[in-house]
Amino acid sequence: FWECEGVDQPHMRLPGRQDELVRRCAAAARAAGKAVVVVLNVGSPKELPWLEDVDAVLLSYFGGECTAMSISQCLLGACPAGRLPTSWPKCLAEASSEAARASKVDRPGDVEYHEGLHLGYRNGDLDPAFPFGHGLSYTSFEHSDLQVELKATMATVTLQVKNVGAVAGAEVVQLYTTTLQAPRALKAFARTQTLQPQESCKVTLQLDERGLGSFYDPDQGGWVRPLQDREILLEVGASSKDVRLSQKLIT
């Protein structure tokens, strides 16, 4: 089996004997005192039972005709700044879709999305192998000086990002909101320009009415503006699990 459209995957493992291949290569590398980097050319989360045996994992997804060039550049020192668009569960049993697969439906082909609004990373109880928004590079960044300004139905969030590592790179800053009425969700993000070591820049993120909590009401047939005097928890970080700064906002 391999990944394709129109059919569910029967499991989350790599096809064939590729897990065995990784383990044997990792063992040979350790015996020779060399590092091992696994490049995953996949389109969805996979179980990685050998993760602790390798030095790094580079996820390329399906990049098209420039995949090989992009991979080689990252392996040879170009600082990656990609981020995961989904959470990666540790195994299939921990995937939220498993409950949907086991649920009983009235008609074949129907799927019950039992999570409701708490889908994927919005379910704070999950402990994935890699969280939504996760991504590493050859450097590291420091977030500081979080400022929030609210004007009418627009909030402006600013902060400082500093490259505190030894090589140049770019950071992806993510802004999540949580309210009593809605689960934690990504509402804005921004990628910095390439920052040299010890260089800083200002990042600005905007929250409009939808970002501040407007919602679609099917009974009214339209969008409802955010509630007044509503408390919103703003969290800024490098992934859904890596929160660096937070502040409460009253609309």
N, C-alpha and C positions, 0 to 999 in steps of 0.2 A: 504494500500500500504506500501511497505518497499523498501529499496534500493536493486537493483539487476542489473545484466548485461542485455544488449539488449533492454532496454526500458528507455525512458526519465521519470524523476519524474514529476508528475503533479504540485507539489508545493514544497516549501522549509520548510514546517512546520514539527514538530515532529508528528509521527502518533497518531491516536486516540485522547485521551483526556490528553495526557502527558503534554501539556502546562498548562492545568487546574490543573493537579496534582502538578506541580512545584509551581504554584502560591499559592495553598492551603497549601503546606508544608512550603513555605516561610512565609506565614502569621502566621501559627502556631508557627514557630520558633521565629519570632519576638515577638510574644506574650509571649513566654517563655524565651526571652532573650538569645537565642542560635543562633549560626551561621548555615548557610546552604551552602553546596557545591554541585553543580550539576555535575554529571559525565555523559558526552555525549559519548555514544557508537555508533557512527555514522561514515559514510564513506565519507561524503560530507558536504558542508556548510548548516547550518540551520538557520532559523529565530529564534531569541531569545527574544520574546516580554517581558519576565519577567527578563531580564538581570539586571536591576537596583534594583530588589527585592532580589537578592541573593548575598552572600559574595564572591563566587568564582565559576569558571567553570573549570573543568578538562576534557580535550578532550582526549579520549583514542583511537579513531579510532577503527579498528578491529584488535586487537592485538593477536588473536589466543589463544592458551592454557595457556599462561602466563599472560593474561590480568588481571585477578583478583589479582594475586600477585603483578604485577607492580602498579596497581591502589592503592592497600592497602599501598604499600611502599611510594608512593607519598603523600597519605593522612596522613600518620603517620610521615612525616618529610624528606623523601628522596627528595633532591632538583631536580626537573625536569629541563630539558634543551632542550625540544623539540621545534620545530619551524614549523609554518604553511607552507605547500607546495603550498597553494593557498590563494587568498584573500577571505574573508567572507563578502559578501554584507549584508547590513542591512535588505534587503527584496528582494523578487524575482524581483520586478519592477526595482531595481537598478543593477541587474545582467546583464552583457554584453551579455549573451546568449539570453536574451529576444528579442533583436533586430534581432538576427539571426533567432529566432523562428518565428518572424513576417515577415521576408523577403520572397519575392516571388522567387521561383526557377522553373527551367524548368521541372525537373523530381522529382517525389515524393521520399523523402529520402535524397535529396541533401540539404546541408546546406551552406549558404553563410557566410563566416567569414569576416564580414564587417570591423572588427577592423584592419585588416592587421597586421603590426608588433606591433601595440599598444594593444596587447591582455593582458587582466587581469591587473596585477600590473604595466605593462608598460604604461598603460594609467594614466598619472599623475593627471588627473582631478577627478579620482574616490575618494570617501570618504567612505571607507568600515567600517563595524563594527570592523573588525580585519584585518590588512594589511598582505600581503604576508611576510613571515619571522617572524611574531610576535610570542612571547612566553615569559611567565613570570616564575619566580622561587621565592624561599624564600629569595633571596638575590639580590643585585644589583651590577652593574659593571661600571667602569669608563674607557673610552678609551682615549689614549693620545699619543703624540710623533709620529705622522704619518710621515713616510719616504718613498720616492719613488725613485727607481734606475732603469734607463732604459739602457739596453745593447742589441744592435742590435734589434731583434724582441722579446725580453723578458723583462718584467717589474717585479720587485720585490717590493712588498709593505709590510712594517713592521709597527707595532705599539705596544704599551704597553697596557695591559688589567689588571686592578686591581679590586679585590673583595672589595668593600667598604661597604658591608653589615655585618651582624652579624653571618652568618652561612656559611658553605662551599658550593661551587657550581661551575658549569661550565658555560661558556659563549659561544655563537655561533656568531662569527664575520662574517659579510657579506659585500662583496665588490660589488658595483654597478658602472657601467660606462654609460656615456651619451655623444653622439657626435651629430653634426649637421646632420649626415647621418643616425643615428640609435637612437631609443628611449632608455630610461634608462632600463638597464637590469642587473640582477645578473650575475657576471662573476666568482666569487670565494667565498668560505666560509671556515671557519675552526672552529672546536670546541676546546676550551682549555682543558687542564687537570683540574681536580678538584682543585680549588683554596681555600685555607683557608682564613678566614677573614683578610683583609689588605695584602694579598699575591698578587704579580704581576707576570706576565709572558710576554714574547715576542711572538707575533703572526706574522707569515710570510705567505703572500699570493702571488701566482704567476699568471701573465697574459702572456699567449703565444700569437701567432699571431691571433688566433681567439678571444682571450680576448681583444686584442688591435684593433680589427675591421676588420679582414679579413672576406670576405663574398663569398658565392657561386654565381657565375655568370653563369646562364644557357646558355647564348650566347657563352661563352668561354668553357663551359663544365667542369669547375673546380673552385677551390678556388682562390680568388684574394687577394694578400697581402694588408695589411693596407696602406692607403695613407700616403705619406711623409708630414711632417709639419702639421699634423692633431692634433687638440686640443681635448683632452679627459678629461672630468670631472670625477674624481674618488671620490666616496663617500663611507665611511665606517660607519657601524652602526649596530644596533641590529634588524632592520627590514627594509622593503622598505620605511617606513614612519618615522623611528627613526634613523636619520642620526646624527652621533656624530662628524665625521671629514671629511674634503674634501680637495682636492688639484687638480690643473689642470696639465695635462701632455701633452707635445708636442712630437709627435713621429718623 
